[in-house]
Amino acid sequence: MITSVFGKSKPINFILCTGILLVYFVIHLFSSDKVFEHALLLLEIPVLILLLFSLLMTNFIVKKNDLTQKNDFALFLATIFLGLFPSIFDNIKIVCIYLLLLFAFRRIITLGSLRSVKQKIFDASLYISVALLFDSWIVVYFVVLYVGILMYVSGDYKNWLVPFIGVVVVIGLYIVYLCSMEQSVLINPLFQFDIKINYSATSYRRIALHLFITMLFSIIFVIFFLKYKTYSSQKKISFLLTKALFFIGITYVLFAKNVTQNTELLLLFPLAVFMANLLENMENKRIADTLLLLLMIVSFIFNIYP
């Protein structure tokens, strides 16, 4: 039943996904460890709006670049995966990072059109650099940008230098701001790197989430490998960039600063894309429906029992 609804691309599917996200939001507002206040709404409604916009961006990127067939599986999966992060409405920081990286990836994946190449590279570097202001370890996402340059437009050496301009612009403006506020540049958290894995083995919920993500990606990767030869060269490159986004995301999760919560959110887009491809290649729709239903149940369990 779920596959019959989201197996075709329809405007109403976004409304359904919006409804699911609103249910997550209501559950979060009335969770046992929170006191419902109007001030709370003022803080968390902007996060809800940003998350809705991230779903729009996900849908746009997937359809514009043919990352799936003509269906809304990626949109639906991105929505229910948000349910795995019940405290996400308290963390506008990681939501802003996620949205900025989606903007950057949108520009990177369209380099294949070979139009406005330098502008797209500059835009992507700007988005990543702004995200860098939230957490210095976001610098690892420049690897995805350079993979895109390598795959699409490596012939012009100037393309390799453009990202540095984007970084200099953003960091330069930030340093000017710090100086105007009479704050020290050297002790600013942006310019401090803690070269160690910040992974806590005491958070059983987080470990369960990581095991769940690992299991899903392992299944998807095997099936994707079997189907790889059937894809066009353009689609192969797009999937390579999406895989790079996933593995760089894992690196970020391991090294992100302890003050940054719900970093696994950055794995959501590539996971949704690959999972959508798995579902659309399933001939047995009952199995696909069962899998989606199980994912929905897991996401609601994560919300009801945070």
N, C-alpha and C positions, 0 to 999 in steps of 0.2 A: 504493500500500500504506500509506504513512504517513497519507494522508488518510482511509483507511478506519478506521485505528486512532483517530486524534484527531478525526475528523469527528463523533464522537458523544461526549457527556459521560459518562465512566465513571470510577469510583474508581481502577481499575487504571492509568489514565493518569498520575495523580500519582505512583504508584509507579515507572512507567517514567521519568518526568522526574527523580525522585529518583535513580534509577540513573544517568542521564546526568550529573547534577551530581556524583555520587560519582566517576564516571570522570574528570571534569575535575579533581576534587580529588586523586585518586591520581596523575594525570599531573603535576600541580603539585608534589606532594610528592617525586616522583622525578625532577624535572627536573634537568638537568646542573649548573645553577648553585646547587643547594641541597644541604645536608648533612642527611640525615634524622635527626632527634633527637626524643626524647619531649617535650622542652621546646617544640619546634616545633609538635607536635600540640596542646599545651595552648593555644597562641596562636591556632591556625588553625581548630580544631574549632568554637569559638564563632562564627567567621565563617561556617562551613558551615551551622550551625544557623540563623543569622540569614538566610542566603540561602534556605534551605528555607522559612522562615517567610514570606519575601518572595514566594515562589511561591504559598504558600497565600493570602496577601493579594491577590495579582494575580488568582488564580482566583475569590476571593470577590467582589472589586469588579466584575469582568467579568460574572459570572453574576447578581449581585444587581441590577445596573443595566442588564442586557440590552445590554451593549456589543457582544456578538456573538450569533450564534444559539446553539442548544444543541450546542456543540462545545467541544473543549479546545485549539483552535489557539493561542489567546493564551497558555495555560499552556505549551504546547510551545515556542512561539517565545520566550517569556521565558526559558525554560531554555537553549535553544541560543544565544541572544544573550549569556547569561552567559559562554559559551565564548569570546566575543570579548575577554574581560578575564582573561587567564591569571594576572595578578598580583593579582586581586581578593581572594584569600585572605590576602594580606599587608596589606590595607587595610581594617581594621574601621571606620575613620572614615567613609569614603564609603558603606559598607554601612549603617551606622547612620543616616546622613543619608537614604539612599534609603528605608529602612524607615519613618522618621518622616514623610517626604513622602507615602508611600503611605497611612499612617494619616490624614494631613491631607486627602488627596484623597478618601479614602473618606467623610469627613464632609462635604466640600464638595459632592460629586456627589449626596448624598442630601438636599440642601436642597430639592430639588424636591418632596419629600413634604409640605413645609410643617409638619412636626411637630418640636417642640423646636428651633426655628430658632436661637435665640440660644445654646443649649447647643452645637449643632453648630459654629457659627461660633467660639465660644470654644475648643472642643476643637481645631479646625483651627489656630487662631492659636497655641495652646499647642504643638502638635506642630512647627509651623514655627519658633516661637521657640526651642524646644529644639534643633532642627537648626541654628539660627542660631549657637548656642554653638560649633559645630564650625567654621563658616566664615561670616563676616559677610555675604558675598555671597548667602547663602541668602535674604536679605531680599527679593530679586526675586520669590520665590515667593508673596509676599503679593498680587501682581498676580492670580494664579490665584484666590485667595480672594475678592478684590474683583470679579473677573469673575463668580464664582458668586453673590455677593450681588446684583450688577447684573442677572443673568439671572433669578434666582428671587425674591428678597425685597428689592428695592430700595425698596419703598414705605415701610418703617419706617426712619426716620433713625437709630434706635438701633442697628440692625444694622450700620451703617457704623462705629460707634464701638466695638463689641465687640472687634474685633481688637486695638485699642490696649490694652485691659485685659489681654489675654493676653500681649502683649509686655511690658507694665509688670510683670506678675507674675513672669515668667521672668527678665527682665533685672534686676529689683529683687532677687530672690533671689540671682542671680549676683554682683551688686555687694556684697551682704551677705557672701557667701562670700569674695570677694576681700579685703574689709576685715578679716574674721576671720583670714585667712591673712597679713595685713599686706602685701598686694600692691597696687601702684599701679593704679588704675582707668584713668588717662589713657593709660598706655603699654601697656595690655592689647591684644592683637591683635584682640579682638572689636570694639573701638571704633576701629579703623584701617581705612580704605578706600584701596585703591590703584586710582585711577581710570584704569586703562589696560588694554588687552587683553593678557592673559597667554597668548599663543598662540605656541608655538615651531614654527617652520617647519623645524627640524632633525630632528624626530622623524618619520621616514618611516613608521614603523608607525602612528603616531597619525593622520597625514595619510591613509593608506590606509583606516583605520577610518572617518574622517570622510567620505571619498569614498564608501565603501560605504554608510554611513547616509544620506547625501544622495541617492544613487542610489535606494535603497529607498524613501525617503520621497517622492521626486519621482514615482515610478511609482504609489505608493499614493495620493498626493494627486490625481493626474489621474483615476484610476478612482473615487475617493471622490466627486469633484466631479460625475462623470457619474451616480452613484447617489444624489446628495444629495436630490433631489426625492422619492424613494420612501420616505424615512425619516419617522417621526412627529416632531411638534414636540418631544417630550420627548427623543427620541434625537438630534435635531439639536443641542439644547443640551448633551447629554452629550458629543457629539463635539466641540462647540466648546470645552468645558472641557478635553477631552483634547488638542486642538490647542494650546490655551493652555499646557498643561503641557509640551508638546514645545518650543514656541518660547521659553518662559521658560527651559527647560532649556538651549537653545542659548546664550542670554544668559549663563547661569551658567557654562557651559563656557568661554566666552570670557573672563570676568572673574574666575573662581575663583582663589584664592590658589595660588601655585606649590606650596605644601606639600600641597595636596589632590590626590591622584592618582585616576585612573580616573573623572573627573567625568562622562564620557559615560554611565556607568551610569544616570544620572538620565533619560536619554532612552529607556531600555529599555521601560518600561511603555507609554507612548503608541505607540511604534513597534510593539510586539507587538500592541496592540489594532487598529491600522490594518492591519497585515499580515494579521491574522486575518480581518478583514473582506474584504480582497482575496481571500484563499484561498477563503472560503465563497461568494464570488460568481463564482468560476471554474467554468464549465461543463465544461471539459476537465480532468478530474482527473489526467491524465497530466502535464500542464503543472504543476499544483499539486504533485504528487509530486516532479517533477524540481526545482522551485524549492526545496522543503523539503530535498531531498537535497543540493542544492548549498550551502544555508545550513549544514547539518550538517557538510559537508566543510570549509567555510571555518572554522567554529568550531573544529573539531578541528585544522586546520592552525595556527590561531592559538595553540592550546595546545601542540602538539608542537614548533613552532618559535617560541618566545616572543621 
